[in-house]
């Protein structure tokens, strides 16, 4: 003969574990979805960084016109260049 109190405790514990399993499955799904979103954001960031680097490399300073000649209005910044190198 089965003890009704023990059977009731087993049933209650099974219900608790079923509820916990459902909560954990939901949390796992949320974590996986966020991880996937972060992977997409990382790929976009890498692509955008590459594009910005290319744009910066190809976009040199535009020369100006002084006395009919093309001149650099502001030279590239380099180490060791003093203010007397400005036109």
SERO-4910 file (N, C-alpha, C, O; in steps of 0.05 Angstrom, whole numbers):
BEGIN
 pado doro    nc1    nc2    nc3   cac1   cac2   cac3    cc1    cc2    cc3    oc1    oc2    oc3
  Unk    A     17    -24      0      0      0      0     18     25      0     37     26     15
  Unk    A     11     44    -17     26     69    -19     17     88      3     -6     91      9
  Unk    A     37    102     13     31    123     34     20    147     19     35    159      3
  Unk    A     -4    156     25    -16    178     11     -1    205     15      1    221     -3
  Unk    A     10    208     39     25    233     45     51    233     28     58    254     17
  Unk    A     65    211     26     89    209     10     83    213    -20     98    227    -34
  Unk    A     61    201    -29     53    205    -57     46    234    -63     53    244    -84
  Unk    A     34    247    -44     27    276    -47     52    293    -48     54    311    -64
  Unk    A     72    287    -32     97    302    -32    112    298    -58    124    317    -69
  Unk    A    112    273    -68    125    267    -94    111    283   -116    125    294   -133
  Unk    A     85    283   -116     70    297   -137     75    327   -135     79    340   -156
  Unk    A     76    338   -111     82    367   -108    110    374   -117    114    394   -131
  Unk    A    129    356   -110    157    361   -119    159    359   -149    174    375   -162
  Unk    A    145    341   -161    146    338   -191    134    363   -204    145    372   -224
  Unk    A    113    374   -192    102    399   -203    121    422   -200    124    439   -219
  Unk    A    136    424   -178    156    445   -174    178    442   -195    187    462   -207
  Unk    A    187    418   -200    208    413   -219    199    419   -247    215    429   -264
  Unk    A    174    412   -254    164    418   -280    163    449   -285    170    458   -306
  Unk    A    155    463   -264    154    493   -266    182    504   -269    187    522   -285
  Unk    A    201    494   -254    228    502   -255    240    496   -283    255    512   -294
  Unk    A    234    473   -293    244    466   -320    233    485   -341    248    493   -359
  Unk    A    208    493   -339    197    512   -358    210    539   -356    216    552   -376
  Unk    A    215    548   -331    228    574   -327    257    574   -339    265    593   -352
  Unk    A    271    552   -333    299    550   -343    299    548   -374    317    559   -386
  Unk    A    280    534   -386    279    533   -415    274    560   -427    286    567   -447
  Unk    A    257    576   -414    251    603   -423    276    621   -421    283    636   -439
  Unk    A    290    619   -398    314    634   -394    335    627   -415    349    644   -425
  Unk    A    338    601   -420    358    592   -439    351    602   -467    370    610   -482
  Unk    A    326    603   -474    318    614   -500    325    643   -502    334    653   -523
  Unk    A    320    658   -480    326    687   -480    356    691   -482    365    709   -496
  Unk    A    372    675   -468    401    678   -469    411    672   -497    428    687   -507
  Unk    A    401    652   -509    410    645   -537    402    667   -556    418    674   -574
  Unk    A    378    678   -553    370    700   -571    387    724   -568    395    737   -587
  Unk    A    394    731   -543    411    755   -538    439    750   -549    452    768   -560
  Unk    A    449    725   -545    476    719   -556    476    721   -586    496    731   -597
  Unk    A    455    712   -599    453    715   -628    453    744   -637    465    751   -656
  Unk    A    438    760   -622    437    789   -628    464    802   -625    472    819   -641
  Unk    A    479    794   -604    506    805   -600    525    797   -622    542    812   -631
  Unk    A    522    772   -632    539    763   -654    533    780   -679    552    787   -694
  Unk    A    508    786   -684    501    803   -707    512    831   -703    523    843   -722
  Unk    A    509    842   -679    519    869   -673    550    870   -677    561    890   -687
  Unk    A    563    849   -669    592    847   -672    600    847   -701    619    861   -709
  Unk    A    586    832   -718    592    832   -746    587    859   -759    603    868   -776
  Unk    A    565    872   -751    559    899   -762    581    918   -754    590    934   -770
  Unk    A    589    917   -729    610    935   -719    636    931   -734    650    950   -742
  Unk    A    644    906   -739    668    900   -754    666    911   -782    685    923   -792
  Unk    A    644    907   -795    640    917   -823    641    947   -823    654    959   -841
  Unk    A    627    960   -805    626    989   -804    654   1000   -798    662   1021   -809
  Unk    A    669    988   -780    696    997   -773    714    995   -798    730   1013   -803
  Unk    A    711    974   -813    727    971   -837    720    992   -858    738   1003   -870
  Unk    A    695    997   -861    686   1018   -880    696   1045   -872    705   1061   -888
  Unk    A    694   1052   -846    703   1077   -836    734   1080   -840    743   1102   -847
  Unk    A    748   1059   -835    777   1060   -838    784   1065   -868    802   1080   -874
  Unk    A    770   1052   -886    774   1056   -915    768   1085   -922    783   1098   -937
  Unk    A    746   1095   -912    738   1123   -918    758   1143   -908    765   1162   -922
  Unk    A    768   1138   -884    788   1156   -872    814   1155   -888    827   1176   -892
  Unk    A    822   1131   -897    847   1128   -912    845   1142   -939    864   1153   -949
  Unk    A    822   1140   -952    819   1151   -979    812   1181   -978    815   1194   -999
  Unk    A    803   1191   -956    795   1220   -955    818   1236   -943    818   1244   -920
  Unk    A    837   1242   -960    859   1260   -952    849   1289   -951    827   1294   -961
  Unk    A    864   1306   -940    855   1334   -939    855   1346   -967    871   1340   -984
  Unk    A    836   1363   -972    832   1376   -998    850   1400  -1000    851   1417   -981
  Unk    A    866   1403  -1022    883   1426  -1025    866   1451  -1031    845   1449  -1043
  Unk    A    876   1474  -1022    863   1499  -1028    877   1514  -1051    897   1504  -1061
  Unk    A    867   1536  -1058    879   1553  -1079    890   1578  -1067    875   1593  -1054
  Unk    A    915   1583  -1071    928   1608  -1062    944   1619  -1085    963   1606  -1094
  Unk    A    937   1642  -1095    952   1654  -1118    951   1636  -1142    971   1635  -1158
  Unk    A    929   1621  -1146    927   1604  -1170    941   1578  -1167    942   1562  -1186
  Unk    A    953   1572  -1144    967   1547  -1139    952   1530  -1119    940   1541  -1100
  Unk    A    953   1504  -1123    941   1486  -1103    960   1483  -1080    983   1475  -1083
  Unk    A    951   1489  -1056    967   1487  -1031    951   1473  -1010    926   1474  -1010
  Unk    A    965   1460   -992    952   1449   -968    947   1471   -948    967   1484   -939
  Unk    A    923   1476   -941    917   1497   -921    927   1489   -894    938   1505   -879
  Unk    A    922   1465   -887    931   1454   -861    945   1428   -866    932   1409   -876
  Unk    A    971   1426   -861    986   1401   -867    977   1379   -849    965   1383   -827
  Unk    A    984   1354   -857    978   1331   -840    993   1333   -814   1016   1344   -813
  Unk    A    981   1324   -793    994   1325   -767   1014   1302   -765   1006   1279   -770
  Unk    A   1038   1308   -759   1059   1288   -756   1074   1294   -730   1074   1317   -721
  Unk    A   1087   1275   -720   1103   1280   -696   1128   1296   -704   1139   1293   -725
  Unk    A   1135   1314   -687   1159   1331   -692   1153   1355   -709   1172   1370   -715
  Unk    A   1129   1360   -718   1122   1383   -735   1114   1406   -717   1097   1403   -700
  Unk    A   1127   1428   -720   1122   1452   -703   1103   1470   -717   1096   1467   -741
  Unk    A   1093   1490   -703   1074   1509   -715   1086   1526   -737   1070   1537   -753
  Unk    A   1112   1529   -739   1123   1545   -760   1121   1531   -788   1128   1543   -808
  Unk    A   1112   1506   -788   1109   1493   -814   1082   1500   -827   1077   1493   -850
  Unk    A   1065   1514   -812   1040   1523   -824   1045   1545   -843   1063   1561   -839
  Unk    A   1029   1547   -865   1033   1569   -884   1027   1596   -872   1029   1616   -886
***
